[in-house]
Amino acid sequence: MKVKMIMLLFQILAIFNPQVRFSWHS
C-alpha cells in the first residue's frame, strides 16, 4: 500500500468531512 495515497485520501476526505481529521488522528 502506498502511504502517500492513503494520506492524500484522508486529506480529500477531510475536505468533505472536517471531523474525519480528528477521527483518524485518535
Biopython code that builds the backbone (N, CA, C, O; Angstrom):
import numpy as np
from Bio.PDB.StructureBuilder import StructureBuilder

atoms = [
    (1, "MET", "N", (0.854, -1.215, 0.000)),
    (1, "MET", "CA", (0.000, 0.000, 0.000)),
    (1, "MET", "C", (0.879, 1.250, 0.000)),
    (1, "MET", "O", (1.955, 1.288, 0.597)),
    (2, "LYS", "N", (0.389, 2.243, -0.676)),
    (2, "LYS", "CA", (1.170, 3.492, -0.744)),
    (2, "LYS", "C", (0.687, 4.457, 0.343)),
    (2, "LYS", "O", (-0.462, 4.896, 0.347)),
    (3, "VAL", "N", (1.580, 4.763, 1.238)),
    (3, "VAL", "CA", (1.211, 5.665, 2.340)),
    (3, "VAL", "C", (0.802, 7.030, 1.788)),
    (3, "VAL", "O", (-0.126, 7.663, 2.291)),
    (4, "LYS", "N", (1.501, 7.470, 0.756)),
    (4, "LYS", "CA", (1.188, 8.791, 0.185)),
    (4, "LYS", "C", (-0.247, 8.815, -0.330)),
    (4, "LYS", "O", (-0.961, 9.805, -0.170)),
    (5, "MET", "N", (-0.650, 7.727, -0.943)),
    (5, "MET", "CA", (-2.013, 7.661, -1.484)),
    (5, "MET", "C", (-3.030, 7.717, -0.354)),
    (5, "MET", "O", (-4.056, 8.391, -0.452)),
    (6, "ILE", "N", (-2.726, 6.994, 0.720)),
    (6, "ILE", "CA", (-3.642, 6.979, 1.867)),
    (6, "ILE", "C", (-3.727, 8.381, 2.470)),
    (6, "ILE", "O", (-4.815, 8.860, 2.790)),
    (7, "MET", "N", (-2.586, 9.027, 2.622)),
    (7, "MET", "CA", (-2.566, 10.379, 3.201)),
    (7, "MET", "C", (-3.386, 11.330, 2.331)),
    (7, "MET", "O", (-4.143, 12.159, 2.837)),
    (8, "LEU", "N", (-3.223, 11.197, 1.028)),
    (8, "LEU", "CA", (-3.965, 12.058, 0.107)),
    (8, "LEU", "C", (-5.455, 11.798, 0.242)),
    (8, "LEU", "O", (-6.264, 12.726, 0.226)),
    (9, "LEU", "N", (-5.809, 10.527, 0.374)),
    (9, "LEU", "CA", (-7.220, 10.159, 0.504)),
    (9, "LEU", "C", (-7.812, 10.796, 1.757)),
    (9, "LEU", "O", (-8.926, 11.320, 1.741)),
    (10, "PHE", "N", (-7.037, 10.737, 2.851)),
    (10, "PHE", "CA", (-7.522, 11.319, 4.103)),
    (10, "PHE", "C", (-7.704, 12.820, 3.956)),
    (10, "PHE", "O", (-8.649, 13.394, 4.497)),
    (11, "GLN", "N", (-6.798, 13.453, 3.223)),
    (11, "GLN", "CA", (-6.885, 14.902, 3.025)),
    (11, "GLN", "C", (-8.156, 15.250, 2.268)),
    (11, "GLN", "O", (-8.859, 16.195, 2.625)),
    (12, "ILE", "N", (-8.447, 14.489, 1.228)),
    (12, "ILE", "CA", (-9.659, 14.739, 0.434)),
    (12, "ILE", "C", (-10.887, 14.507, 1.303)),
    (12, "ILE", "O", (-11.862, 15.257, 1.250)),
    (13, "LEU", "N", (-10.813, 13.442, 2.109)),
    (13, "LEU", "CA", (-11.945, 13.140, 2.999)),
    (13, "LEU", "C", (-12.145, 14.269, 4.000)),
    (13, "LEU", "O", (-13.277, 14.636, 4.316)),
    (14, "ALA", "N", (-11.050, 14.811, 4.492)),
    (14, "ALA", "CA", (-11.124, 15.894, 5.478)),
    (14, "ALA", "C", (-11.835, 17.106, 4.879)),
    (14, "ALA", "O", (-12.520, 17.845, 5.586)),
    (15, "ILE", "N", (-11.669, 17.301, 3.576)),
    (15, "ILE", "CA", (-12.315, 18.445, 2.921)),
    (15, "ILE", "C", (-13.831, 18.263, 2.959)),
    (15, "ILE", "O", (-14.583, 19.211, 3.182)),
    (16, "PHE", "N", (-14.261, 17.010, 2.735)),
    (16, "PHE", "CA", (-15.703, 16.740, 2.748)),
    (16, "PHE", "C", (-16.216, 16.624, 4.175)),
    (16, "PHE", "O", (-17.335, 17.036, 4.479)),
    (17, "ASN", "N", (-15.387, 16.059, 5.046)),
    (17, "ASN", "CA", (-15.775, 15.872, 6.451)),
    (17, "ASN", "C", (-14.620, 16.283, 7.365)),
    (17, "ASN", "O", (-13.744, 15.466, 7.649)),
    (18, "PRO", "N", (-14.603, 17.516, 7.822)),
    (18, "PRO", "CA", (-13.514, 18.006, 8.688)),
    (18, "PRO", "C", (-13.390, 17.153, 9.953)),
    (18, "PRO", "O", (-12.305, 17.031, 10.522)),
    (19, "GLN", "N", (-14.489, 16.576, 10.383)),
    (19, "GLN", "CA", (-14.458, 15.763, 11.605)),
    (19, "GLN", "C", (-13.614, 14.509, 11.408)),
    (19, "GLN", "O", (-13.094, 13.948, 12.373)),
    (20, "VAL", "N", (-13.479, 14.077, 10.173)),
    (20, "VAL", "CA", (-12.705, 12.861, 9.897)),
    (20, "VAL", "C", (-11.267, 13.037, 10.378)),
    (20, "VAL", "O", (-10.640, 12.076, 10.823)),
    (21, "ARG", "N", (-10.753, 14.240, 10.292)),
    (21, "ARG", "CA", (-9.371, 14.501, 10.700)),
    (21, "ARG", "C", (-9.169, 14.082, 12.157)),
    (21, "ARG", "O", (-8.159, 13.466, 12.497)),
    (22, "PHE", "N", (-10.120, 14.415, 13.001)),
    (22, "PHE", "CA", (-9.993, 14.046, 14.413)),
    (22, "PHE", "C", (-10.199, 12.545, 14.586)),
    (22, "PHE", "O", (-9.617, 11.923, 15.474)),
    (23, "SER", "N", (-11.038, 11.974, 13.722)),
    (23, "SER", "CA", (-11.350, 10.539, 13.810)),
    (23, "SER", "C", (-10.093, 9.702, 13.552)),
    (23, "SER", "O", (-9.793, 8.783, 14.314)),
    (24, "TRP", "N", (-9.368, 10.016, 12.493)),
    (24, "TRP", "CA", (-8.202, 9.195, 12.157)),
    (24, "TRP", "C", (-6.999, 9.598, 13.018)),
    (24, "TRP", "O", (-6.016, 8.863, 13.111)),
    (25, "HIS", "N", (-7.091, 10.767, 13.641)),
    (25, "HIS", "CA", (-5.984, 11.232, 14.473)),
    (25, "HIS", "C", (-6.006, 10.521, 15.830)),
    (25, "HIS", "O", (-4.964, 10.347, 16.462)),
    (26, "SER", "N", (-7.181, 10.119, 16.264)),
    (26, "SER", "CA", (-7.325, 9.459, 17.574)),
    (26, "SER", "C", (-6.448, 8.227, 17.622)),
    (26, "SER", "O", (-6.421, 7.527, 18.634)),
]
sb = StructureBuilder()
sb.init_structure("model")
sb.init_model(0)
sb.init_chain("A")
sb.init_seg("    ")
for serial, (resi, resn, name, xyz) in enumerate(atoms, 1):
    if name == "N":
        sb.init_residue(resn, " ", resi, " ")
    sb.init_atom(name, np.array(xyz, "f"), 0.0, 1.0, " ", f" {name:<3s}", serial, name[0])
structure = sb.get_structure()
